[in-house]
Amino acid sequence: MHVFITGGTGLIGSAVVAELLANGHTVLGLARSDASAKALEAAGAEPLPGSLADLDAVRAGAARADGVIHLAFSNDFSSPEALGRAIAEETAALTVLGEELLGSDRPLVTVSGTPWVPGRPSTEADPLPTDGPVGGRGRTVTAILGLAARGVRSTAVRMPRTVHNQGDGGFAGLLTGIARRTGVSGYAGDGAQRWPAVHALDAAVLFRLALEQAPAGSSWHAVADEGDAVRDIAAVIGRRLGLPVEPVPAETYGPLGPIFATDQPSSSAHTRQALGWKPVHPSLLEDLENIQP
């Protein structure tokens, strides 16, 4: 399959590109800079110049492909306004991708976060939140899944709070960065809230399986670790960096503060059973041992 991918040089995207190429697919990757183009070429993919905001390039990439994987997102969490702009940009790009694939039965694999459900781990059957800091993203992904009724094999891979590789990535990576800046390895509240996690290389396998196998309108959970207590995550970060481990105000995390403070374990039992996905790489707490002081 000739696959068009956005975000193909990020932590997840670079792993997905390698997974696709290793399994006989060819890849056309959206490249927003010369550096991204060179990284895609070095990986064995063909670059297509353009950013996520370049809707003509996004449409052209989809037109040339047998299937699409969308991963690009402007990870600017500095303010509610910045997060809103990132969601709006992604919504416009996904709308164009969906329009280009209408009636073709080609796959469109998009990404969101796992939902949170009070009192239990979330499952693939639970709806995405459509309010709160990332509610706009939930509404967009839900709309893309609705294109299943219009001849698009749309599917969503829901990512946990931390997608990691070599001790970096996701919410745990944000905690590490904040710890380096502030001198404290912090956590919101009492730190008992749980975050799910997955290794990027395991997530990449699930994206490939969803592209190849997933039925239209389906959602999947890329969850290897159902939920690690945030204070346990902070404890490893603090030990690796030689910093104290303490509670900090939720406001420390800007617009993501309410999410950082929420207990949000998640299950992938259905994904494993239905798609045969089997995570094999290190857990989050194991991988955080790679953090360099």
PLY file of the C-alpha trace (Angstrom):
ply
format ascii 1.0
element vertex 293
property float x
property float y
property float z
element edge 292
property int vertex1
property int vertex2
end_header
0.00 0.00 0.00
1.25 3.52 -0.79
0.63 5.46 2.42
0.48 9.23 2.94
1.48 10.22 6.46
1.43 13.53 8.30
3.74 13.95 11.30
6.08 11.30 9.97
9.23 12.62 11.65
7.94 12.91 15.22
8.41 10.43 18.07
5.45 8.33 16.95
5.56 9.14 13.26
9.16 8.10 12.72
8.37 4.74 14.33
5.27 4.37 12.15
7.23 5.14 8.96
9.83 2.49 9.85
7.09 -0.04 10.68
5.29 0.57 7.39
8.45 0.29 5.31
9.54 -2.88 7.13
6.22 -4.49 6.24
6.23 -3.83 2.50
4.40 -0.50 2.27
5.73 2.65 0.61
5.44 6.04 2.30
4.84 9.61 1.18
5.42 11.97 4.10
4.35 15.57 4.55
7.53 17.58 5.19
7.24 21.06 6.67
10.99 21.79 6.51
14.16 20.76 4.74
15.19 18.90 7.88
11.95 16.92 7.89
12.37 16.13 4.18
15.90 14.86 4.77
14.75 12.74 7.74
12.01 11.15 5.64
14.40 10.45 2.79
16.94 8.94 5.18
14.22 6.64 6.51
13.32 5.51 3.00
10.18 7.58 2.48
9.35 10.20 -0.17
8.86 13.73 1.19
6.03 16.00 0.08
6.80 19.65 0.90
4.14 21.36 2.99
2.81 21.87 6.49
-0.46 20.76 8.06
-1.77 24.28 7.38
-1.02 23.87 3.66
-4.34 22.30 2.71
-3.43 21.99 -0.97
-0.43 19.86 -0.05
-2.52 17.80 2.37
-5.11 17.14 -0.33
-2.44 16.29 -2.92
-0.83 13.78 -0.59
-4.12 12.00 0.03
-4.91 11.96 -3.69
-1.68 10.06 -4.39
-2.18 7.45 -1.66
-3.90 4.12 -1.14
-4.34 5.04 2.52
-3.61 7.86 4.96
-2.26 8.00 8.51
-2.64 11.38 10.23
-0.33 12.11 13.17
0.74 15.75 12.86
-0.26 18.10 15.68
1.20 21.37 16.89
2.09 20.44 20.45
1.89 23.99 21.78
0.28 23.71 25.20
1.47 27.11 26.42
-2.01 28.62 26.58
-5.66 27.75 25.89
-5.46 29.93 22.78
-2.43 28.07 21.42
-4.08 24.72 22.06
-7.23 25.97 20.33
-5.25 27.04 17.28
-3.58 23.61 17.09
-6.95 21.85 17.23
-8.41 24.17 14.57
-5.45 23.53 12.28
-5.81 19.78 12.69
-9.57 19.95 12.11
-9.12 21.77 8.81
-6.52 19.24 7.62
-8.61 16.23 8.63
-11.63 17.71 6.90
-9.65 17.95 3.66
-8.32 14.41 4.06
-11.81 13.08 4.57
-13.16 14.97 1.57
-10.43 13.60 -0.67
-11.15 10.00 0.36
-14.95 10.12 0.13
-16.41 7.13 -1.69
-13.04 5.44 -2.19
-13.11 2.91 0.69
-9.48 3.85 1.33
-8.33 3.84 4.96
-7.92 7.05 6.96
-6.28 6.40 10.31
-6.36 9.33 12.68
-5.30 9.80 16.27
-6.79 11.03 19.52
-6.29 10.49 23.23
-7.90 7.77 25.29
-11.03 9.01 27.09
-11.39 8.99 30.85
-14.28 7.40 32.71
-14.83 7.91 36.46
-14.25 4.78 38.50
-12.89 2.42 35.85
-10.46 2.12 32.95
-11.85 3.49 29.69
-12.45 1.09 26.81
-12.65 1.34 23.06
-16.46 1.55 23.33
-16.38 4.75 25.39
-16.94 8.02 23.48
-14.31 10.71 23.28
-14.90 13.84 25.37
-16.38 16.70 23.36
-15.87 19.41 25.97
-12.95 20.58 28.08
-9.45 21.55 26.86
-9.32 18.97 24.06
-13.05 18.66 23.36
-12.61 20.13 19.89
-10.30 17.30 18.96
-12.85 14.77 20.18
-15.55 16.36 18.03
-13.31 16.29 14.96
-12.28 12.66 15.34
-15.90 11.65 15.94
-16.84 13.41 12.69
-14.08 11.61 10.81
-15.32 8.26 12.09
-18.75 9.24 10.80
-17.32 9.25 7.27
-17.56 5.45 7.43
-21.09 5.94 6.12
-19.72 7.85 3.11
-17.17 5.40 1.76
-14.13 6.15 3.91
-12.56 3.35 5.97
-11.93 5.78 8.79
-10.56 4.55 12.09
-9.04 6.16 15.18
-6.07 5.00 17.22
-6.42 6.47 20.69
-3.11 7.21 22.33
-2.44 7.16 26.08
-1.11 10.13 28.02
2.49 9.04 27.47
3.96 7.57 24.30
7.60 7.02 25.16
10.92 5.90 23.73
14.28 6.06 25.49
12.75 7.84 28.48
11.17 10.70 26.56
7.78 11.59 25.13
4.20 12.36 26.13
3.05 13.65 29.48
5.97 11.97 31.26
8.31 13.84 28.94
6.55 17.09 29.85
7.01 16.27 33.54
10.70 15.69 32.91
11.10 18.99 31.06
9.30 20.92 33.80
11.41 19.19 36.44
14.61 20.26 34.68
13.39 23.87 34.50
12.00 24.18 38.02
14.31 21.93 40.03
11.37 19.87 41.35
9.94 16.62 40.00
6.31 17.50 40.60
2.85 16.04 40.30
-0.63 17.48 40.63
-2.80 16.65 43.64
-1.77 13.60 45.66
-0.24 11.90 42.62
-2.50 8.86 42.91
-4.10 9.59 39.53
-3.09 7.06 36.90
-1.90 7.65 33.36
-1.81 4.94 30.68
1.28 4.60 28.51
2.75 2.83 25.48
6.16 2.50 23.88
6.33 4.28 20.51
7.50 1.13 18.74
4.49 -0.80 20.01
2.16 2.05 19.01
3.63 1.96 15.50
2.60 -1.66 15.08
-0.98 -0.78 16.02
-1.12 2.02 13.45
-0.05 -0.44 10.77
-2.61 -3.02 11.88
-5.36 -0.39 11.89
-4.36 0.70 8.37
-4.38 -2.87 7.09
-7.27 -4.43 8.98
-9.52 -2.07 10.93
-13.15 -1.83 9.82
-14.68 1.54 9.03
-15.80 3.61 11.99
-13.75 1.70 14.57
-11.64 2.94 17.50
-8.62 1.26 19.08
-6.54 1.76 22.20
-2.75 1.86 21.96
-2.39 1.11 25.65
0.37 -1.13 26.99
0.39 0.08 30.63
-3.18 0.49 31.89
-2.24 3.16 34.41
0.84 4.21 36.37
0.39 6.50 39.37
1.77 9.93 38.51
3.71 10.12 41.76
5.50 6.88 40.75
6.38 8.46 37.40
7.60 11.60 39.17
9.62 9.48 41.59
11.63 7.87 38.79
12.15 11.24 37.11
13.29 12.79 40.40
15.70 9.95 41.13
17.20 10.04 37.64
17.63 13.84 37.77
18.64 14.04 41.43
15.69 16.31 42.26
13.12 16.39 45.08
9.72 14.85 44.35
6.85 17.06 45.55
3.22 17.97 44.79
2.82 21.16 42.75
-0.25 23.23 41.76
-2.16 21.98 38.73
-1.67 25.47 37.26
1.99 24.50 36.77
0.87 22.59 33.69
-1.03 25.43 32.02
-4.14 24.51 30.01
-3.39 20.81 30.54
-3.62 21.19 34.33
-7.12 19.66 34.64
-6.07 16.69 32.50
-2.83 16.21 34.44
-4.85 15.99 37.66
-7.39 13.44 36.34
-7.33 9.71 37.06
-7.56 8.19 33.58
-6.52 4.53 33.30
-7.41 2.82 30.04
-7.77 -0.72 28.73
-6.76 -2.20 25.37
-8.27 -5.65 25.86
-10.53 -5.39 22.81
-7.72 -4.04 20.61
-5.43 -6.90 21.54
-8.10 -9.52 20.94
-9.53 -8.10 17.70
-6.35 -6.98 15.93
-3.85 -9.35 17.52
-1.78 -6.47 18.88
0.82 -7.52 21.47
3.02 -4.82 23.08
6.54 -6.17 23.64
8.71 -3.14 24.44
9.64 -1.74 27.89
6.99 -0.27 30.15
6.99 3.44 30.96
8.61 3.07 34.39
11.29 0.84 32.89
11.91 3.21 29.99
12.19 6.27 32.25
15.40 4.70 33.58
16.95 5.98 30.32
16.57 9.62 31.42
19.99 11.22 31.52
20.81 13.47 34.50
0 1
1 2
2 3
3 4
4 5
5 6
6 7
7 8
8 9
9 10
10 11
11 12
12 13
13 14
14 15
15 16
16 17
17 18
18 19
19 20
20 21
21 22
22 23
23 24
24 25
25 26
26 27
27 28
28 29
29 30
30 31
31 32
32 33
33 34
34 35
35 36
36 37
37 38
38 39
39 40
40 41
41 42
42 43
43 44
44 45
45 46
46 47
47 48
48 49
49 50
50 51
51 52
52 53
53 54
54 55
55 56
56 57
57 58
58 59
59 60
60 61
61 62
62 63
63 64
64 65
65 66
66 67
67 68
68 69
69 70
70 71
71 72
72 73
73 74
74 75
75 76
76 77
77 78
78 79
79 80
80 81
81 82
82 83
83 84
84 85
85 86
86 87
87 88
88 89
89 90
90 91
91 92
92 93
93 94
94 95
95 96
96 97
97 98
98 99
99 100
100 101
101 102
102 103
103 104
104 105
105 106
106 107
107 108
108 109
109 110
110 111
111 112
112 113
113 114
114 115
115 116
116 117
117 118
118 119
119 120
120 121
121 122
122 123
123 124
124 125
125 126
126 127
127 128
128 129
129 130
130 131
131 132
132 133
133 134
134 135
135 136
136 137
137 138
138 139
139 140
140 141
141 142
142 143
143 144
144 145
145 146
146 147
147 148
148 149
149 150
150 151
151 152
152 153
153 154
154 155
155 156
156 157
157 158
158 159
159 160
160 161
161 162
162 163
163 164
164 165
165 166
166 167
167 168
168 169
169 170
170 171
171 172
172 173
173 174
174 175
175 176
176 177
177 178
178 179
179 180
180 181
181 182
182 183
183 184
184 185
185 186
186 187
187 188
188 189
189 190
190 191
191 192
192 193
193 194
194 195
195 196
196 197
197 198
198 199
199 200
200 201
201 202
202 203
203 204
204 205
205 206
206 207
207 208
208 209
209 210
210 211
211 212
212 213
213 214
214 215
215 216
216 217
217 218
218 219
219 220
220 221
221 222
222 223
223 224
224 225
225 226
226 227
227 228
228 229
229 230
230 231
231 232
232 233
233 234
234 235
235 236
236 237
237 238
238 239
239 240
240 241
241 242
242 243
243 244
244 245
245 246
246 247
247 248
248 249
249 250
250 251
251 252
252 253
253 254
254 255
255 256
256 257
257 258
258 259
259 260
260 261
261 262
262 263
263 264
264 265
265 266
266 267
267 268
268 269
269 270
270 271
271 272
272 273
273 274
274 275
275 276
276 277
277 278
278 279
279 280
280 281
281 282
282 283
283 284
284 285
285 286
286 287
287 288
288 289
289 290
290 291
291 292
